[in-house]
Amino acid sequence: MEESPGAALSRILLGNRVQQAVHVAAKFRIADLVADGPRTAPDLAAAAGLHAVALYRLLRVLAGYGIFAEDEQGRFGLTPIANLLRTGTRESKHAFAMWSGPPSYQLFGSLDHSVRTGEPAFDELFGCEFYEYLARNPEHGAIFDEFMARQSAPMGPVLAARDLPAGATVVDVGGGRGELIAAVLAAHPDARGVLYDTGRALERAPEVLARAGVADRCDIVAGDHLESVPAGGDVYLLKSIVHGFGDAEAAAVLANCRKAMAPDGRVWIVEFVLPPGNTPSPGKLMDLLMLVGSHGGRERGEAEFRELCADAGLELTGVDVTRYGYGVVAARAAG
């Protein structure tokens, strides 16, 4: 039966409660505790140091959404969705569930501030800008880094499958721990890489590159891409970087790439590419996150990327939207 408008709106309005229930289950790693088989709420509570009745009430709600399942003996076990909350698996969304708690959850509670003023609610709520907050709160910084790595991981094979010039140097601007540059280098044994980001973001990069077997072909360089980027690259990769800036600063970052790259160099901008009209898109929700969490950041459509590239002295040459929601916006030097 088709869902009524009232039921649809009610489901949407109750979504925050379900989200936080999932977050709490992830925080206490309930999925890991039932990985070997169903367990009762009292048993799980004893293992996790929780209140048994309260935990039962939480799991009962989640079971109603297909996240865990209660059997006739009152034991809770994994479902395909709950399995994604396990840690250490390839498909794990545990980091996503963890990042869905504070400060992310608190931030959207102040969405009205940004809609009223156009200013980031994050600064109003936490007294500093986002990346300063992560530096001050390393436990949240670690969760964010893991979340970003998990979100970026599906794009590794996509980027690795793209053509590169023989012996190319790929510069990953704002590449964090290096999962994407590692995937590209692993697929192109004659290529070299430069992983470029702030010092905090690069802390775990050596182990990621070593695990991928590409550490000897990838330099790790700390710096600020608003100031400059390493010179001489054949491809400049920017994943979820441009959307963090307003048009002027985003164009400045791309202009830095244009200035630094080899004569036949190219730029790959990996971002959500907003579809027109009423088409739903994760990028449109991400755009709200940029509104509340950044100073001028925003998601863009193809025409806006074309204009942004032109302002940076680049010519957009193609947009490939992937099944993961992200697009690869390719550009080269204009003229």
C-alpha positions as CSV (number, residue, x, y, z in Angstrom):
1,M,0.0,0.0,0.0
2,E,1.3,3.4,-0.9
3,E,2.5,5.5,2.0
4,S,0.3,8.4,2.9
5,P,1.8,12.0,3.0
6,G,1.1,12.1,6.7
7,A,2.9,8.7,7.3
8,A,5.8,9.8,5.1
9,L,6.3,13.0,7.0
10,S,6.0,11.3,10.4
11,R,8.7,8.7,9.3
12,I,11.0,11.6,8.3
13,L,10.5,13.5,11.5
14,L,11.2,10.4,13.6
15,G,14.4,9.6,11.7
16,N,16.6,11.5,14.1
17,R,15.6,9.1,16.9
18,V,16.4,6.0,14.9
19,Q,19.7,7.6,13.8
20,Q,20.8,8.1,17.4
21,A,19.7,4.6,18.4
22,V,22.0,3.3,15.7
23,H,24.8,5.6,16.9
24,V,24.5,4.3,20.5
25,A,24.5,0.6,19.3
26,A,27.6,1.4,17.3
27,K,29.3,3.3,20.2
28,F,28.9,0.2,22.4
29,R,29.8,-2.2,19.6
30,I,26.8,-4.4,20.0
31,A,27.2,-5.8,16.5
32,D,30.7,-7.1,17.4
33,L,29.3,-8.6,20.6
34,V,26.8,-10.7,18.6
35,A,29.1,-11.5,15.7
36,D,29.4,-15.1,16.9
37,G,25.7,-15.6,17.6
38,P,22.6,-14.1,19.3
39,R,22.8,-13.0,22.9
40,T,20.2,-11.7,25.4
41,A,20.1,-8.1,26.5
42,P,21.3,-8.9,30.0
43,D,24.3,-10.9,28.6
44,L,25.2,-8.0,26.3
45,A,24.7,-5.5,29.0
46,A,27.1,-7.4,31.3
47,A,29.7,-7.6,28.5
48,A,29.4,-3.9,27.6
49,G,28.8,-2.4,31.1
50,L,25.3,-1.2,30.3
51,H,21.9,-1.2,31.9
52,A,20.1,-4.4,30.8
53,V,16.5,-3.2,30.6
54,A,17.6,0.1,28.9
55,L,19.6,-1.9,26.4
56,Y,16.7,-4.2,25.7
57,R,14.5,-1.2,24.9
58,L,17.1,0.2,22.5
59,L,17.6,-3.1,20.7
60,R,13.8,-3.7,20.5
61,V,13.4,-0.4,18.6
62,L,16.3,-1.3,16.2
63,A,14.9,-4.7,15.6
64,G,11.7,-3.1,14.4
65,Y,13.8,-1.4,11.6
66,G,15.6,-4.5,10.6
67,I,18.7,-3.6,12.6
68,F,19.3,-6.7,14.7
69,A,16.6,-9.3,15.2
70,E,15.1,-10.8,18.4
71,D,14.4,-14.5,18.4
72,E,11.9,-16.5,20.5
73,Q,14.4,-16.8,23.3
74,G,14.8,-13.1,23.6
75,R,18.2,-13.1,22.1
76,F,19.4,-10.4,19.6
77,G,21.4,-11.3,16.6
78,L,22.8,-9.8,13.4
79,T,20.8,-8.9,10.3
80,P,22.3,-7.8,7.0
81,I,22.0,-4.2,8.1
82,A,23.3,-4.8,11.6
83,N,26.3,-6.7,10.1
84,L,27.4,-3.4,8.6
85,L,27.9,-2.0,12.2
86,R,30.6,-4.5,12.9
87,T,34.1,-3.1,13.0
88,G,37.1,-4.3,11.0
89,T,35.1,-5.5,8.0
90,R,35.5,-4.3,4.4
91,E,31.8,-3.2,4.2
92,S,31.7,-1.7,7.7
93,K,29.7,1.5,8.3
94,H,30.6,1.7,11.9
95,A,32.6,4.9,11.4
96,F,29.5,6.5,9.7
97,A,27.3,5.5,12.6
98,M,29.9,6.9,15.1
99,W,30.2,10.2,13.2
100,S,26.4,10.5,13.3
101,G,26.6,11.3,17.0
102,P,28.1,14.4,18.5
103,P,29.3,16.8,17.2
104,S,27.5,16.1,13.9
105,Y,24.1,15.5,15.5
106,Q,24.4,18.6,17.7
107,L,25.3,20.7,14.6
108,F,22.1,20.1,12.7
109,G,20.2,21.1,15.8
110,S,21.4,24.6,15.1
111,L,20.5,24.6,11.4
112,D,18.1,27.4,12.0
113,H,21.1,29.7,12.9
114,S,22.7,29.2,9.5
115,V,19.4,29.5,7.6
116,R,18.7,32.8,9.5
117,T,22.2,34.3,9.2
118,G,24.0,32.4,6.4
119,E,26.9,31.8,8.8
120,P,28.2,28.4,10.0
121,A,26.4,27.2,13.0
122,F,29.5,25.1,13.9
123,D,31.4,28.2,15.1
124,E,28.4,29.5,17.0
125,L,27.9,26.1,18.7
126,F,31.5,25.1,19.5
127,G,33.4,28.4,19.5
128,C,35.8,27.6,16.7
129,E,35.9,26.4,13.1
130,F,35.6,22.7,12.3
131,Y,39.2,21.7,11.7
132,E,40.4,23.6,14.8
133,Y,37.7,21.6,16.7
134,L,39.1,18.3,15.4
135,A,42.6,19.3,16.5
136,R,41.3,20.2,20.0
137,N,39.3,17.0,20.3
138,P,41.5,14.2,18.9
139,E,39.0,11.5,19.7
140,H,36.5,13.2,17.3
141,G,39.3,13.8,14.9
142,A,40.1,10.1,14.8
143,I,36.4,9.2,14.2
144,F,36.2,11.8,11.4
145,D,39.4,10.5,9.7
146,E,38.1,7.0,9.8
147,F,34.7,8.1,8.5
148,M,36.3,10.0,5.6
149,A,38.5,7.1,4.7
150,R,35.5,4.7,4.6
151,Q,33.5,7.2,2.5
152,S,36.3,7.6,0.1
153,A,37.2,3.9,-0.2
154,P,34.8,3.0,-3.0
155,M,36.3,5.7,-5.2
156,G,39.7,4.0,-5.1
157,P,39.0,1.4,-7.8
158,V,37.2,4.1,-9.9
159,L,40.2,6.4,-9.9
160,A,42.6,3.5,-10.3
161,A,40.8,2.5,-13.5
162,R,41.3,5.9,-15.1
163,D,44.1,6.4,-17.7
164,L,47.4,7.9,-16.6
165,P,50.3,9.0,-18.7
166,A,53.3,6.6,-18.6
167,G,55.4,7.3,-15.5
168,A,52.9,9.9,-14.3
169,T,53.2,11.8,-11.0
170,V,49.9,12.0,-9.1
171,V,49.5,14.7,-6.4
172,D,46.7,14.0,-4.0
173,V,45.8,17.4,-2.6
174,G,44.2,17.0,0.9
175,G,44.5,13.3,0.6
176,G,44.4,12.5,4.4
177,R,45.7,9.1,5.2
178,G,46.3,8.3,1.6
179,E,43.8,5.5,0.7
180,L,43.0,7.0,-2.7
181,I,46.6,7.7,-3.8
182,A,47.5,4.2,-2.6
183,A,44.8,2.7,-4.8
184,V,45.9,4.7,-7.9
185,L,49.6,3.8,-7.4
186,A,48.9,0.1,-6.8
187,A,47.1,0.0,-10.2
188,H,49.8,1.9,-12.0
189,P,53.2,0.4,-11.0
190,D,55.2,3.0,-13.1
191,A,53.5,6.0,-11.4
192,R,54.7,8.0,-8.5
193,G,52.7,10.0,-6.0
194,V,52.7,12.9,-3.6
195,L,50.3,12.9,-0.7
196,Y,49.8,16.5,0.4
197,D,47.8,17.6,3.5
198,T,48.1,19.1,6.9
199,G,50.3,17.4,9.5
200,R,47.4,16.1,11.6
201,A,45.7,14.5,8.6
202,L,48.9,12.7,7.6
203,E,49.7,11.0,10.9
204,R,48.6,7.6,9.7
205,A,49.6,7.9,6.1
206,P,52.9,6.0,6.4
207,E,51.1,2.8,7.6
208,V,48.4,3.1,4.9
209,L,50.9,3.5,2.1
210,A,53.1,0.7,3.5
211,R,50.2,-1.6,3.7
212,A,49.3,-1.0,0.1
213,G,52.9,-1.6,-0.9
214,V,53.4,1.8,-2.5
215,A,55.3,3.7,0.3
216,D,58.5,3.7,-1.8
217,R,56.7,5.5,-4.6
218,C,54.8,8.2,-2.7
219,D,56.2,11.2,-0.9
220,I,54.4,12.6,2.1
221,V,54.4,16.4,2.2
222,A,52.6,18.7,4.7
223,G,51.3,22.1,3.7
224,D,48.4,24.3,3.0
225,H,46.7,24.0,-0.4
226,L,45.3,27.5,-0.1
227,E,48.9,28.7,-0.2
228,S,50.5,26.3,-2.7
229,V,50.6,22.7,-3.9
230,P,53.7,20.6,-4.9
231,A,54.9,21.3,-8.4
232,G,55.4,19.0,-11.4
233,G,52.4,16.7,-11.1
234,D,50.8,15.2,-14.1
235,V,47.5,14.7,-12.3
236,Y,46.2,16.6,-9.3
237,L,43.5,14.7,-7.4
238,L,41.2,16.6,-5.0
239,K,38.6,14.5,-3.2
240,S,36.1,16.4,-1.1
241,I,38.3,19.5,-1.0
242,V,36.7,22.0,-3.3
243,H,33.3,21.7,-1.6
244,G,34.8,23.1,1.6
245,F,35.3,26.5,0.2
246,G,33.4,29.4,-1.3
247,D,33.9,30.1,-5.0
248,A,36.9,32.5,-4.5
249,E,38.9,30.2,-2.3
250,A,37.9,27.1,-4.3
251,A,39.1,28.8,-7.5
252,A,42.4,29.8,-5.7
253,V,43.1,26.1,-4.8
254,L,42.4,25.0,-8.4
255,A,44.6,27.9,-9.7
256,N,47.4,26.7,-7.4
257,C,47.1,23.3,-9.2
258,R,47.0,25.0,-12.6
259,K,50.2,26.9,-11.7
260,A,52.0,23.9,-10.3
261,M,51.1,21.1,-12.8
262,A,53.1,19.9,-15.8
263,P,52.3,21.4,-19.2
264,D,49.9,18.6,-20.2
265,G,48.7,18.1,-16.7
266,R,45.1,17.5,-15.6
267,V,43.0,17.9,-12.5
268,W,40.5,15.4,-11.1
269,I,37.9,16.9,-8.8
270,V,36.0,14.3,-6.9
271,E,32.8,15.8,-5.5
272,F,29.1,15.3,-5.5
273,V,27.7,16.9,-8.7
274,L,24.2,18.2,-8.0
275,P,21.5,17.0,-10.3
276,P,18.9,19.6,-11.4
277,G,15.3,19.9,-10.3
278,N,13.7,17.7,-7.7
279,T,16.0,14.7,-8.1
280,P,17.0,13.5,-4.7
281,S,20.8,13.5,-4.1
282,P,23.1,12.8,-1.2
283,G,24.9,15.9,-2.4
284,K,22.0,18.1,-1.6
285,L,22.1,16.9,2.1
286,M,25.9,17.4,2.0
287,D,25.3,20.9,0.8
288,L,23.4,21.6,4.1
289,L,26.3,20.2,6.0
290,M,28.6,22.6,4.2
291,L,26.1,25.4,5.1
292,V,26.2,24.7,8.9
293,G,29.8,23.5,9.1
294,S,32.0,25.5,6.8
295,H,32.9,29.1,5.9
296,G,31.3,29.4,2.5
297,G,31.6,25.7,1.4
298,R,28.9,24.3,-0.9
299,E,28.1,21.5,-3.4
300,R,27.9,22.4,-7.1
301,G,26.3,21.3,-10.3
302,E,28.1,20.8,-13.6
303,A,27.7,24.4,-14.8
304,E,29.1,25.7,-11.5
305,F,32.1,23.4,-11.8
306,R,32.7,24.6,-15.4
307,E,32.6,28.3,-14.2
308,L,34.8,27.5,-11.2
309,C,37.4,25.8,-13.5
310,A,37.4,28.7,-15.9
311,D,38.1,31.1,-13.0
312,A,41.1,29.0,-12.1
313,G,42.5,29.0,-15.7
314,L,41.2,25.4,-16.3
315,E,38.9,23.9,-18.9
316,L,36.4,21.3,-17.8
317,T,36.8,18.3,-20.1
318,G,34.3,15.8,-18.6
319,V,32.0,14.8,-15.7
320,D,31.6,11.1,-14.8
321,V,29.0,10.5,-12.1
322,T,29.6,7.2,-10.4
323,R,27.1,4.9,-8.7
324,Y,28.5,6.0,-5.4
325,G,27.1,9.4,-5.8
326,Y,30.4,11.1,-6.3
327,G,31.4,12.6,-9.7
328,V,34.9,12.9,-11.2
329,V,35.1,16.4,-12.7
330,A,38.1,16.3,-15.1
331,A,39.9,19.5,-16.2
332,R,43.0,20.7,-18.0
333,A,44.8,24.0,-18.6
334,A,42.6,26.3,-20.6
335,G,43.7,27.6,-24.0
